[in-house]
Amino acid sequence: MAAVQDERYARQTQLEGFGKAGQERLAQALVLVVGVGGLGCASSPWLVRAGVGRLVVVDPGVVDRPDLGRQLLYTDADIGRPKVTAAVAALRKMNPLVEVDGLQLAVSAENIAVIAQRADVLLDGTDAVAPRLAMNAYGVQSGKPVVFGGAVGWAGSVLTVAPGLPCRECVFADTPPSALCSEAGVAGPVVGWVGAVQAVEVLRLLLGLPLPEGGSLQTVDFWHQTTRRLLVRRRVDCPVCGLGAV
Ligand SMILES: [Zn+2]
């Protein structure tokens, strides 16, 4: 069995910063994926195939026909099924060594502490304000990292929040909520880019690789064909993580 595992993960354990010790760290980890729409579908397969110990996906919704253009875990046969049911079935086929479970509900400020109790890292795959606020506050309070992602139109972004780094509120407090994909549309490959970057961030966190000093927002704009890494700062007056936080 050990030999089979070694063979399955050979291409990544040979990497700098990985090794068998890194693989063991992944195997001990629980990742909570909040939302299995475009971003959750684009990020969770990498985590399952990389061999995280346990992955839990949470989503209240069902698969709808307009989802099929970018939510790669689903097919026509899944239309009308709960997303978590279809996602768990698809993800379990990718790696029998990983425990994959699903919860069909909406994450909120009231339930996140219970849902995320055993998680080591949280990944944001939602496009709604309330669960993101809940994840940000929980991440700051618990010290657990949260990897946020956003995608709309031709553009996307990834922000990792962890102890010592700016929180989501520090970065986006003055930014009006972006339009929903259901209203503004989204190019399918944008969620692929964002989900892949989120998966890399989660792997880096689990492997203990260094985070960018001071925090950074990674962005892509496929309309202008640009990618950027913007430096972001903590705000002392941030109501969530700053000196004024209660
Ligand atoms: Zn903050």
Residues whose N, C-alpha, C, O or C-beta is under 5 A from the ligand:
A	BS01	ZN	P166 C167 E169 C170 C238 V240 C241 G242
